[in-house]
Amino acid sequence: MPGQSTPVPLSVPDVEELVALVASYNPKSNGDRLRAAYAYGMSMHEGQFRQSGEPYFCHPVAVARILAEQRLDDDTIITALLHDTIEDTKASYSEISSRFGEEVAMLVDGVTKLTNLQLSSLETKQAENFRKLFMAMTKDVRVILVKMSDRLHNMRTIDSMRKEKQQQKARETMDIYAPLAGRMGMQWMREELEDLSFRVLNPEARKSIMVRFIKLQRETGDVIERIMKDMRKVLRKAKIQADVYGRAKKPYSIWRKMEEKQQGFSRLSDIYGFRIIARNEMDCYRALGAIHQRWRAVPGRFKDYISQPKTNGYRSIHTTVSGRDGKRVEVQIRTSEMHDVAERGVAAHWSYRDGMRYENKFAVAPTEWIAALQDTFASEENHEEFLDAVKLEMYSDQVFCFTPKGEVIKLPKGATPIDFGYAIHTRIGSRCVSARVDGVRVPLWTRLKNGQSVEIITAEGQEPQATWVDIVKTGRARAAIRRSLREAESERFAKLGRELARAAFEHVGRKATDKVLDTAAKTLGLDSRLEVLAQLGRAEITAQEVINAVYPELQKVQGDLVPYRRALIGLEPGQSFERAKCCEPLPGERIVGITQRGKGVIVHAINCDELAAYEDQPQRWVDLHWHSGTHEAVYSVTLELTIGNDAGVLGRICTLIGEKKANISDLEFVDRKPDFYRLLVRVELRDVEQLHSLMVMLEAESDVAAISRHRATLLPGGADLGGPSRNVRAKAGVQTP
């Protein structure tokens, strides 16, 4: 049985052992490059130790060995040796790139970023981390292979960690890394990760299974060897050349079956598994026939993944038969190439044979299945829903059903006709009203079985129902249903919101036009006017808030006004100041002063381009800020407006400015066209908040095509080029408080 601990090495394993292991499957491997990476990694981790007391570099070497046992390329092995250097040592990306190449540096950096993901945090954070994890896999799956091997070695040596840390790592491994390994086709790694986690999370249950299994062996003898002998005899009689292997299932696998079937250990029959590795695909089916002739097949326990492979490339025939004494045994039949993919999953893509990359025809290109997995979850906007979908897909088994045209649709076990419809196309799933399975009309909640023919009946106008969320099994269907429900709900509330907005704006003598609502959305930080209306309909915001976003009520001035001469804090006694003509700073904006001979202090906005001219004169800079309180409306600012050339437009614009208590001190047309005017308007304001409110209100007007704050351009040395009449000011964005 698995789970036996190995002694902790007191020194780092010799590099030649690793070089020899890699050379055994890749004779053209660059041993000197591996030795250089080994030496560099050891020097970087020198003086670092694991909690077990062994040198830290033992860990990267062990990770590299795990990957070498999967026959991976030199770059991946080197990445394993260096995978913690950027994170835990003084090594840098650029140094690794210069020494071992850009590809290795990118892989090491990718592993480092994955290591920094806190995958055992809160659910919403965990879901976002899943997204990042899938993005990392899309770039290069070898990043995940290194990380998975890193986790496997950490789980093998978890006993040296604190108990609470062991629990955290084991739960994270059980929830994320083990199912991910299964999804990647690395079944051996999934089983070991699950069992190592099981030993931490439920040691009593694991010990109980181990004790019962040992007792069963004593009572029945070596059942595995006897069944293997019988199978070899049957295959020889049928003149089929094949290798037969048998094993007992892992403790966690046995425990899971006990939990699923609600059976005790004594009643659990299929605790043994056997594999028949045939020479070719035809012999696989011949072997199946021979096994079924000799032993009785268990109904409902047959799956043909050779004719219908899994998305990760897995191919095998699965059957369960009643063996000696009525005991059930599971038999998997496959070729050696299929077995390579079954054991190593996507890692088989990097297989080497005689020093050359070997193209296993059954190995799926890693980017293909990762992209397919990402597409499944791409439409999930809600983080918790995304995480549910991920875990659902991770743990799913598959059934294969047929369309009326004979096309095969792969679905997880327990899927319904609704899942089937969405698997074909989102539109078909959304318009599904009923289904026929094998020609018989069935309810939409019917669970589909292998080999059934399914016909989806649709109707125009049909929309997904809220109850479907609890019926469907696939993440894709749930995502599409939830998205449709959200859209339908938003449309419903948006209609209500539009009526509320219309009534509220009419009450204040305005109209809730699309442009007004667009402005409100921008001010409120919402995505669109439809979102404004939907939130208004859901009572998440009030109509008054929407009105205030475009036409805020004037604040009453409280207390005395701050006079212009006392507007600034930071001046020396008796020191005078002027606002810079280039940026015309307003109270509420961040400012800085520049001393000017004969003019006192010139006050600039902190982001004024003209300040660059004084970077080498720090002695002239003065730290200033505006006095708190309500300032006098004496601060001039120039606005550039483009307005429609219609009767009464300019008058309405001036009236609106007056309503904002802003005085117009100058106005000049700089461009006249038959259909529009462009003009510069100089207004006197209190502060930047009043400017922002004025510009938002003007922007919402249908007759205003464009509005921006104007700034003057100065000649070298700070001389103003002139006032608005010279038309030399440059556009700039609105300064927000």
TORSEMAR-477756 format. One record per residue: x, y, z of N, C-alpha, C in turn; residue in three letters. Coordinates in steps of 0.1 Angstrom, whole numbers, plus 5000, padded with zeros to 4 digits. Example, Ala and Ser with C-alpha at 12.3 -4.5 7.8 and 13.67 -1.06 7.14 Angstrom:
<pts>
513249435078512349555078513249675078ala/512849785071513749895071512950005079ser/
</pts>
This chain:
<pts>
500849885000500050005000500950135000met/500450244995501250364994501350435007pro/502250545007502250635018503450605027gly/504350515024505550485033506450605031gln/506950655043507850775043509250725040ser/510050815034511450775031512350865040thr/513550815043514450885052514851015046pro/515051115054515451255050516951255047val/517351295035518751305032519451415040pro/520651395044521351495052522151585043leu/522351545030523151625021522451625008ser/522851724999522151734986522551624977val/521651554970521951444961522951494951pro/523751404946524851434936524251464923asp/524751564916524251614904524351504893val/525351414894525551314884524351214883glu/523751194895522551104895521451164886glu/521251304887520251364879520651364864leu/521851394861522351404847522151264841val/522451164848522351024843520950984841ala/520051034850518551004848518051064835leu/518351194833517951264821518551204809val/519751164809520451104797519850974794ala/519250904804518650764801517550774792ser/516750884791515650894781516051004771tyr/517051084773517451184763518951184762asn/519551094754520951084753521651214748pro/520851304741521351424736521151544746lys/520851514758520651614768522051684770ser/521951814774523151884776523551874791asn/524451774794524751754808525451874814gly/526351944807527052054812526152164816asp/525052184808524052284811523352254824arg/522952124826522352084838523252094850leu/524552064849525452084860525652234863arg/525652314853525752464856524552514864ala/523352464860522152514867522152454881ala/522652334883522752274896523652354905tyr/524852394899525852464907525352604911ala/524652664901524152804903523052794914tyr/522152704913521052694923521652664937gly/522552574938523152544951523852664957met/524552744949525252864954524252964959ser/523052984951522053074955521353034968met/521152904970520452864982521452824994his/522752854992523652825002523352885016glu/523352805026523052865040521552855043gly/520652815033519252805036518952655039gln/517952635048517652505053516152485053phe/515652365051514252335052513852315067arg/512552315070512152295084512652155090gln/512852065081513351935085514851935089ser/515552045086516952055089517852025077gly/517351965066518151935055518452065047glu/519552065039519852185030518652215021pro/518252335019517152375011517252324997tyr/518452324992518552284978518152134975phe/518052054985517551924984516151924977cys/515352024980514052034975514052064960his/514752164954514752184940515252054932pro/516251994938516751874932515751764931val/514951744942513951644943512851674932ala/512451804931511451844921511951814907val/513251844905513851814891513851664889ala/514051584899514051434897512551394893arg/511551444900510251404897509851434882ile/510351554877510051594863510951504854leu/512151464858512951384850512251244848ala/511651194859510951064858509751074849glu/509351194846508251214835508851234822gln/510251234821510951244808510751384801arg/510851484809510751614804512051674799leu/511951784791513151844784514051914794asp/515251944789516252014797515852144803asp/515052224796514652354801513752344813asp/512952234813512052214824512752164836thr/513752074834514652024845515352144851ile/515952234843516752344848515752444856ile/514552454850513552544857513352484871thr/513152354873512952294886514152324895ala/515352314890516552344899516552484903leu/515952574895516052724898514752784903leu/513652704905512352754906512152844918his/512952834928512852924940513853034941asp/514753044931515853134932515353284931thr/514453314922514053454922513253494934ile/512453394939511653424951512453434964glu/513453344966514053324979515553364979asp/516153404968517553434968517753574961thr/519053604959519353734952519353724937lys/519053604932519053584918517953674911ala/518253714899517353794892516953734878ser/515853784873515353734860516453754849tyr/517053874849518053904838519253814840ser/519653784852520853694854520553554849glu/519353504853518953364848518853364833ile/518353474827518153474813519553474806ser/520453554811521753554805522553424806ser/522353354817523053234820522453114813arg/521053104813520352984809519353004798phe/519253124793518353154782516953214787gly/516353284777515153354780513953264784glu/513953144777512853054780512853004794glu/514052964799514152924813513753034823val/514253154820513953274828512453294829ala/511753284817510253294817509553184825met/510053064824509452954832509652974846leu/510853014851511153034865510253154870val/510153254862509353374866507853324867asp/507453244858506053194859505753114871gly/506753024875506552944887506553034899val/507453144899507453234911506153304912thr/505553344901504253414902503153324908lys/503153194904502253094909502453074924leu/503753074928504053054942503453164950thr/503453284945502953404952501453404953asn/500753324946499253314947498853244959leu/498053314967497553254980496253174977gln/496453054973495352974968494352924979leu/494752944991493952885002493253005009ser/493053115003492453235009490953225007ser/490253335009488853345008488353304995leu/487053254994486553204981486653294969glu/486353424971486353514960487853524955thr/488753534965490153554961490653424955lys/490153314960490553184954490153164940gln/488953214937488453204923489253294914ala/489653414918490453494910491853434908glu/492353364918493653294917493453174907asn/492353114906492153014896492253074882phe/491653184880491753254867493253274864arg/493953334873495353364871496153234868lys/495753124875496452994873496252944859leu/494952954854494652914840495353004830phe/495553134833496253214824497753174823met/498253144835499653094835499852964827ala/498852874828498952754820498852774805met/498152874801497952904787499252944781thr/500053014788501353064783502352944781lys/502452854791503352744790502952644801asp/502452524797501952434807503152384816val/504352394811505452344819505552414832arg/505052544833505052614845504252544856val/503052484851502252414860502852274864ile/503552214854504152084857505252104868leu/505952214867507052234878506352264891val/505252344891504552374903503852254909lys/503352164901502752044906503751954912met/504951934906505951854911506551914924ser/506552044925506952124937506052084948asp/504752084945503752054956503751914960arg/504051824950504151674953505251654963leu/506451714961507551694970507251754984his/506651874984506251934997505351845004asn/504351774997503451695004504151565009met/505151515002505851395006506651425019arg/507051555021507851595032507051685042thr/505751665042504951765050505051745065ile/505551625069505651595083506451695091asp/507351765085508251865092507551995094ser/506352015088505652145090504852145103met/504352265107503552275118502152215115arg/501452165125500152095123499152185115lys/499052315119498052395112498452425098glu/499852425095500252445081500052325073lys/500252205080499952075073498452075068gln/497552115077496152115074495852205062gln/496452325063496152425052496652375038gln/497852315038498452275026497752145021lys/497352065030496651935026495251975020ala/494552065026493252105021493352175007arg/494352265006494652324993494952224982glu/495752124986496152024976494951934972thr/494051904982492951824979491951904970met/491752034972490852114965491252154951asp/492552184950493052244938494052154930ile/495152114936496252054929495851914925tyr/495251834934494951694930493951694918ala/492851764919491851754907492551814895pro/493451914896494051974885494951864878leu/495651794886496551684881495651584874ala/494451554879493551454872493051514859gly/492751644859492351704847493351714836arg/494651714841495751714831496151574827met/495451474832495651334828496751274836gly/497351334846498351284854497751204866met/497151094863496351024873497250974885gln/498450924882499250884892499550994903trp/499751114897500051224906498851264914met/497651254907496451294915496251194926arg/496351064924496150964934497150984946glu/498351014943499351034953499051154961glu/498751264954498451394961497251374970leu/496151304965494951284973495351204986glu/496151094984496351004995497251075005asp/498251155001499051235010498251335018leu/497251395011496451495018495451415028ser/494951305023494051225032494751185045phe/496051155044496751115056496851225066arg/496851355061496851465070495451505075val/494451505066493151555069492351455077leu/492551325074491751225081492551105084asn/493551115093494551005095493850885101pro/492850895109492150785115491450695105glu/490750765095490050695085491050615076ala/492150685073493150615064493750495072arg/494050515084494650405092493650285093lys/492350315094491350215095491350135082ser/491450205070491350135058492650045056ile/493750105060495050025059494949895067met/494449905079494349785088493349685082val/492249735077491249635071491849575058arg/492649645051493149595039494249485042phe/495049515052496049415056495349285061ile/494249305068493449185073492849105062lys/492349185051491849115040492949035032leu/494149085031495149015025495548885032gln/495548895045495848775053494748665051arg/493448705049492348615048492348555034glu/492648635024492448585010493748555003thr/494848585009496148565002496348674992gly/497348644983497648734972496648724961asp/495548794963494448784952494948854939val/495748954940496149024928496948934919ile/497948864925498748774917497948664911glu/496948614918496148504912495348554900arg/494748674902493948724891494748754879ile/495948814881496848844870497248714863met/497548614870497848484864496748434855lys/495448444861494348394853494148484840asp/494348614841494248694829495248664819met/496548644823497548614813497248484806arg/496648384813496248254808495248274797lys/494248354800493148384791493648454778val/494548544780495048624768495948534760leu/496748444766497548354758496748254750arg/495648214756494748124749494048184737lys/493848314738493348394727494348444717ala/495648404720496748444712496948594711lys/496748664722496948804723498248834731ile/499148914726500348954733500049074741gln/500149064754499849184762500549164776ala/500849274782501349274796500149304806asp/500149234817499049254827499649304840val/499149404846499549464858498349474868tyr/498549454880497449464890497949544902gly/496949604909497349674921496049694930arg/496249724942495149764951494949914949ala/493749964950493550104949494050174962lys/494350304960494850384971493750404982lys/494250424994493350435006492250545003pro/492650654998491650764996490650724986tyr/491050654975490150604965489150514971ser/489650424979488750334986487750404995ile/488250505003487450585012486350655004trp/486750714992485750794984484650704979arg/484950584975483950484971483050444982lys/483550434994482750395006481750515009met/482250635007481450755010480350764999glu/480750744987479750764976478650654976glu/479050534979478150424979477550394992lys/477950465002477450445016477550305020gln/478750245017478950105020480150095029gln/480149985038481349955046482449895038gly/483549885044484749825037484449675033phe/483749605041483549465039482549445027ser/481749545024480849525012481349585000arg/482549655001483149714989483849614981leu/483549594969484149484961485249524952ser/485049634944486049674934487249754940asp/488049694949489149764955490449724947ile/490349644937491549604929491349654915tyr/492449694909492449744896493549674887gly/493249644875494149574866494249644853phe/495449644847495749704834496249604825arg/495749604813496249514802496749614791ile/498049604789498749684779498949604766ile/498149624756498249544744499149604734ala/499449534723500349584713499749684703arg/498449674701497849774692496349784696asn/495649874689494249904692493349784690glu/493649714679492749594676492849494687met/494049474692494249374703493549424716asp/493349554718492649604729491249544729cys/490549554718489149504717489149354717tyr/490149284712490249144713490449094728arg/491249174735491449144749490149164757ala/489449264753488149294760487149174758leu/487149124746486249014743486648884751gly/487948864752488448744759488148754774ala/488248874779487948904794486548874796ile/485648934788484248914790483748774787his/484448694779484048554777484448474790gln/485548514796485948444808485248484821arg/484948614823484248664835483048744831trp/482148744840480848814837481048964839arg/480649044829480749184829479649244838ala/480049344846479049414855478349524846val/476949514846476249614838476449754842pro/476549844832476749984835478150034839gly/479049934839480449974843481449964831arg/480949984819481749974807481850114800phe/483150154797483350284791484450264780lys/484150314768485150304758485750444755asp/486850474761487550594759488550594748tyr/488550474741489450474729488650534717ile/487450494715486650554704486250694708ser/486050724721485650854725486650904736gln/487850954732488850994742488351114750pro/488951124762488751244770489451364764lys/489151484769489651604763491151624765thr/491651554776493151564778493851454771asn/493251384762493851284754493851134759gly/493251124771493150984777492350894768tyr/492950774766492250664758492450534766arg/491450464768491450334774490050274774ser/490050144775488750074777488650034792ile/487450074798487250044812486149944812his/486349844820485249744823485349694837thr/484349644843484349584856483749444855thr/484449344860483949204859483949144873val/483149034874483048964886484148854886ser/485148864894486248774894486048654904gly/487148614910487148504919486248534931arg/485448444936484648454948483648564946asp/483248604934482348714932482848844934gly/484148864936484748994938484849064925lys/484449194926484549274914485949334912arg/486449334900487649394897487549484885val/488249594885488149694874489349664865glu/489049664852490149634842490149744832val/491449794830491649904820492549844809gln/492149854796492849804785493249914776ile/494549914772495050024764496349974757arg/496850054748498150034742499250104750thr/500550074747501650144754501650294752ser/501250334740501250484737500050544745glu/498950474745497850524753498150524768met/498950424772499350414787500250534790his/501150564781502050684784501250804786asp/500250834778499350954780498550934793val/498050814795497250794807498050824820ala/499350784820500150804832500650944833glu/501051004822501751134823500951244818arg/499751224812498851324807499551424798gly/499351554800499951644790501451644790val/502051594801503551584801504051494790ala/503151404785503551314774503851394761ala/503451514761503651604749505151624747his/505951614759507351644758508251514758trp/507651404754508251274754509551274746ser/510551204751511851184743512051034741tyr/512651004729512950874726514250874717arg/515350814722516650814715517150954713asp/516851044723517451184722516551274714gly/515451224708514651314700513251324706met/512651444704511251454708510351354701arg/509651274708508851174702507351214702tyr/506851214690505451264689504451154692glu/503951144704502951054707501651094701asn/501051014692499851054684498651074693lys/498651024705497551034714497651154723phe/498851214724499051324733498451454728ala/497651514736496951644732497951754734val/497951844725498751974726498252044738ala/499152074748498752134761497852264759pro/498252344749497552474748496052454743thr/495852334736494452314731493552284743glu/493852194752492952164762492852264773trp/493952344775493852454784492952564779ile/493052594766492252694759490752654760ala/490552524758489152474759488652484773ala/489452464783489052474797488752614800leu/489652704795489452854798488152894792gln/487852854779486652894772485352854780asp/485452744787484352694795483952794806thr/484952864812484752954823484853104819phe/485153134806485353264803484153354805ala/482953304804481753384805481353404820ser/481953334829481553354843482153484849glu/481253574852481653704858481853694873glu/480953624879480953614894482053524898asn/482853564908483953484912483553354918his/482553354927482153234934481553134924glu/480853184914480253104904481353044895glu/482353124892483553074885484152954892phe/484452974905485052864913484252744913leu/482952754915482052644915482152564901asp/482152644890482252584877483552514875ala/484652574880485952504879486052374886val/485552374899485652254907484652144901lys/483552194895482652104889483252034877leu/483952114869484652054857485751964861glu/486452004872487651924876487251784880met/486251774887485851644893484951564884tyr/484551614873483551554865484051424858ser/483151324857483351214849482551234836asp/482651154826482051184813481051084808gln/480051134801479151044794479151094779val/478851004770478851034756477451014750phe/476951124745475551114738475651164724cys/474651134716474651154702473551254698phe/473951344688472851424682472151344672thr/470951394667470251314657471051284644pro/472151364642472951344630474151254633lys/474251204645475251114649476551174655gly/476551304657477751374663477751344678glu/478951324683479151284697479251414705val/478551424716478651534726479151474739ile/480251524744480851484757480251564768lys/479751504779479151574790479651514803leu/479651584814479951524827478751434832pro/479151334840478151244845477051324853lys/475751284850474651354856474151474848gly/474651494836474251604827472751584822ala/472151694819470751684814470651734800thr/469451714794469251774780469551914779pro/469351994790469752134789471252154787ile/472052074795473452074793473852034778asp/473151934773473351894759473052004749phe/471952074751471652194742472752294743gly/473152334755474252434756475552394751tyr/475852254751477052204746477152224731ala/475952214724475852234710476052384706ile/475152464713475252614710474452684721his/474952794725474252874736472852904732thr/472652934719471252974715470352854716arg/470752734713469952614714469652584728ile/470652594737470352574751469352674757gly/469452804753468552904759467152884754ser/466952834742465552824736465052684738arg/465652604746465252464748463852464756cys/462852384751461552374757461352224761val/461952134754461751994758462851914750ser/462851784752463851694746463351554743ala/463851494733463551354731464851274733arg/464851174741465951084743465650944738val/466450904728466150774721464750774716asp/464250894711462950904705461750924714gly/462050924727460950934737461151074744val/459951144745459951274751460251254766arg/461151344771461551324785461551464792val/461451474805461551604812462951664810pro/463151794812464451854810465351824821leu/464851774832465751734844466251594843trp/465951524832466351384830467951374830thr/468551274837469951254836470351164825arg/471151214816471551144804472551024807leu/472450924799473350804800474150784788lys/475250704789476150684778475350624766asn/475650674754475150614742473750654738gly/473150744746471750784742471750894731gln/470750894723470550984712469651094717ser/470051224716469251334722468951434712val/467651474711467151574702466551684711glu/467051804709466551924716465551994708ile/464352024715463252094708463252234713ile/463352334704463452474708462252544703thr/462052664709460952754705461452904706ala/461052984696461353124696460653184708glu/461353274714460853344726461053274739gly/461553154739461853084751463153144757gln/463153164770464253224777464653124789glu/465953124793466353034804465553064816pro/465252964824464452974836465452974848gln/465053034859465853044871466052904877ala/465052814875465152674881466252594873thr/466652634861467552554853468952554860trp/469252654868470552664874470852544883val/469752494890469852374899469752244891asp/469352254879469152124871470452094863ile/471152194857472252164849473452114856val/474352054849475552004855476852074851lys/476852124838478152174833478252324837thr/479552364838479852504841479452594830gly/479552544817479152624806477652664806arg/476852564809475452584809475052684820ala/475652664832475352744844475752894841arg/476852904835477353044832476453114822ala/475953044811475153104802473753134808ala/473253044816471953064822471953184831ile/472953194840473053304849473253434842arg/474053434831474253554823472953604817arg/472153514812470853544806469953604816ser/469953534828469053584839469353724843leu/470653754844471153884848470753984838arg/470853954825470554044814469054074814glu/468253974816466753984816466354074828ala/466954044840466654124852467054274850glu/468254294844468654434842467754504832ser/467254444822466354504812465054544819glu/464554454828463354474835463454594845arg/464554604852464754714861465054844854phe/465754824842466054944834464755014830ala/463754944826462455004822461855084833lys/461855024845461355094857462155214860leu/463555194859464455314862464255424852gly/463955394839463755504830462555584833arg/461455524838460255594842460555684854glu/461255624864461555704876462455824872leu/463455804863464255914859463456024852ala/462555974843461856074835461056164845arg/460356104854459456184863460356274872ala/461456224877462356304886462956424879ala/463456404866464056514859462956614855phe/461756574851460756664848460356754859glu/460456694871460156774884461056884886his/462356874881463256984883463457064869val/462557044860462557114847463657074838gly/464056944838465056894829464456774822arg/465256714813464856594806465956494808lys/465556364810466456254812466856194798ala/467556274790468056234777469156124779thr/469456064767470555964768471856024771asp/472056154766473256214769473356254784lys/472256304789472256334804472556204812val/472056094808472255964816473655914814leu/474255934802475655904799476555984809asp/476256114810477056194819476856154833thr/475656114837475456064851476255934853ala/476255844843477055724845478455754847ala/479055844839480455884840480755934854lys/479856024859480056094872479955994883thr/479055894882478755804893479755684892leu/480555674881481455564880480855434875gly/479755444868479055324863479355304848leu/479155174844479555134830478855204819asp/477555224821476655284810475455344816ser/474655414807473355464812472455354815arg/472555234808471655124812471855074826leu/473155084830473455044844472955144854glu/472955274850472355384859470855354860val/470155324849468755294850468455164858leu/469255064856468954934863469154954878ala/470255024882470455054896469355134902gln/468855234894467755314898466455234900leu/466255134891465055054892465154954903gly/466354914907466554824918466654894931arg/466555024931466655114943468055104949ala/469055074941470455084946470955224946glu/470455314937470655454938469355524937ile/469355654941468055724941468055824929thr/466855864925466755954914467456094918ala/467456124930468056254934469556244932gln/470156124935471556104933471956124918glu/471056074909471256084895471156234891val/470156304896470056444893471256524898ile/471656494910472856554916474156534908asn/474256414902475456384894475556474882ala/474456524877474456614865474156754869val/473156774878472856914882472856924897tyr/473956914903474056914918473457044924pro/472757034935472257154941473457234946glu/473257364945474357454950474457444965leu/475757434970475957424984475857564990gln/475157565001475057695008476457735015lys/476857855013478157895018477957915033val/478757845041478657845056479757935061gln/479458035070480458115076481058225066gly/482158285070482758385062483558335050asp/483558405039484358365028485858395030leu/486658305024488158315025488558425015val/489058535019489458635009490658595001pro/490858654990491858624981493258634987tyr/493458744995494758775000495158675011arg/494158595016494458495027494158355022arg/494258335008493858205003494858095005ala/496158135007497258035007497858025021leu/498357905024499057875036500457835031ile/501557895037502857855034503757975029gly/503058095028503858215024504558275036leu/505658345033506258425043505458545046glu/505458605059504758725062505058835052pro/503958895046504159005037504458955023gly/504558825021504958785007503658774998gln/503758834986502658834977502658714968ser/501558694961501558574952500658614940phe/500858534929500058544917499758404912glu/498558384907498258254901498958244887arg/499658134884500258124871499258124860ala/499558204849498658214838498658084830lys/499658004831499757884823498757774827cys/498557764840497657654845496557704853cys/496557834858495357894865494857794876glu/495657764886495257674897494057734904pro/493157644909491957674917492057614931leu/491457684940491357614954490857474953pro/491457384960491057244959492057164951gly/492957234942493957164934495257164942glu/496057054940497357054946498257154939arg/499057234947499757344942501157344947ile/502057424941503457454945503757594941val/504657664949504957804945506357814940gly/506657904930507957934925508258084928ile/509358114935509658254937510058314925thr/509558444923509858514910510258664915gln/511458704910511858834914510958944909arg/510559024919509559134916508159094916gly/507858964916506458924916506058834928lys/506958824937506658734949506658594945gly/505558524948505458374945504458354934val/504858274924503958234913503358104917ile/502058084917501457954922501057874910val/501657754909501357654898500557534903his/499757474895499257344898500357244898ala/500257144906501457054908501756974896ile/500856964886501056884874501356974862asn/501657104865501857204854503157164846cys/503057164833504257134825505357234827asp/505057364830506057464831506957444843glu/506557364852507457334864508757274860leu/508757204849509957134844511157234843ala/510857354840511857454838512657494850ala/512057454862512657494875513157374883tyr/513257254876513757134883515157144889glu/515957224882517357244887517557364896asp/516357414901516357534910515557504922gln/515857404930514957364941514857474952pro/515857574952515757674962514557774960gln/514057764947512957854944511557794947arg/511557674950510257604952509757634966trp/508357654967507757684980506557584982val/506557524993505457424996504257505000asp/503157494993501957574995500657484995leu/499657525002498357465000497257565003his/496057534998494957635000494357635014trp/493957745018493257765031491957695030his/491557625041490257555041489157655043ser/487957615038486857705039486357745025gly/485357825024484757865012485457995006thr/485957984994486758094989485858184981his/486258304979485558404970485558354956glu/484558394948484458354934485258454926ala/486558454927487358554920488458484912val/488458354910489558284904489158254889tyr/489858314880489458304866489958174860ser/489158114852489557994844488958004830val/489657964820489157974806488657834802thr/487457834796486857714791486757724776leu/486957614769486657614754485457524752glu/484457584745483257514742483057514727leu/482457394722481957384709480457364710thr/479657464704478257464706477557474692ile/476257424692475557434680475157574676gly/475257604663474957734658473457754655asn/472657754666471257774665470857894674asp/469657944670469158054678468958024692ala/469458104701469158094715470158004723gly/471057934715471957834722472857914731val/473558014726474458084734473858144747leu/472658194745471958254757471658144767gly/471258024763471057924773472357884780arg/473457884772474757844779475057944789ile/474958074786475258174796474358174808cys/473058134805472158124817472558014826thr/472957904820473357784828474557824836leu/475557894830476757934838476358024849ile/475358114847474958204857474258124869gly/473458024865472857944875473857874885glu/475057854880476057794888476857894896lys/476358014896476958124903478358154898lys/478558134886479858164879479758284871ala/480558384873480558514865481358504853asn/480758534841481558544829482258674827ile/483558674827484358794826484858824812ser/484858724803485258744789484758634781asp/484458664768483958564759484458604745leu/484958504738485458534724485258414715glu/484758444703484558334693485958314686phe/486358194685487658164678487458084665val/486258034663485957964650484457964648asp/484058004636482658014633482457924621arg/481457834622481057744610479557754609lys/479057714597477557724596476857644606pro/477457534611476657444620477157454635asp/478257514637478757524651479657644654phe/479757684666480757784671481757714680tyr/482957774679483957734690484357864696arg/484157864710484457994717485157964730leu/485858074734486558064747485758154757leu/485458094769484658164779485558174791val/485758294796486458304809485558334820arg/485558244830484658254841485358264854val/484758324864485258344877484558244887glu/485458164894484858054902485458054916leu/484857974925485257964939486457864940arg/486257744933487157634935487057534924asp/487857424925487857324915486557244915val/485857234926484657154927483557234919glu/483557364920482557434912482857424897gln/484157424894484457404880484057264875leu/484257164883483857034879482357024877his/481657084886480157074886479657154873ser/480257264870479857344859480157274846leu/481257204845481657134832480757014830met/480456944841479556824840478156874835val/477656984841476357024837476357074822met/477357144818477457184804477657064794leu/478456964799478656844790477356774788glu/476456784797475156704796474156774786ala/474456904783473556974774473656924760glu/472556904754472556844740473156944730ser/473157074733473657174723475157184725asp/475757124735477257134737477857014731val/478657034720479356914714480656884721ala/481356974727482556954733482857064743ala/483557024754483957124764485257074770ile/486157174773487457134779487957264786ser/488857234796489557344803490757394795arg/490857524792491957574784493157614793his/494357594788495457644796496357724786arg/497057824791497857914783499257844781ala/499857874769501157824766502157944768thr/503257924775504158034778505458024769leu/505958134766507258144759508358094768leu/509558054763510658024772510958144781pro/511158114794511358214804510058254811gly/508958194807507658214814506858324810gly/507058384798506258494794504958444787ala/503858504791502558464786502458504771asp/501958414762501858454748500658544746leu/499758554756498658644754497358584759gly/496258664758494958634764494258544754gly/492958524757492158444748492058494734pro/492158624732491958674718492958624709ser/494158584713495258534704495058394701arg/494158324707493858184703495058094703asn/495758094715497058014716496957924727val/495857914734495857824746495657674741arg/496257584750496157444746495157374755ala/494557274749493557194757494157114768lys/493357084778493856994789492556944795ala/492756824802491556764808491056834820gly/489856804825489356864837490156814849val/490456914858491156874870490056844881gln/490056724885489156674895489756694909thr/488956724919489456744933490156624937pro/
</pts>
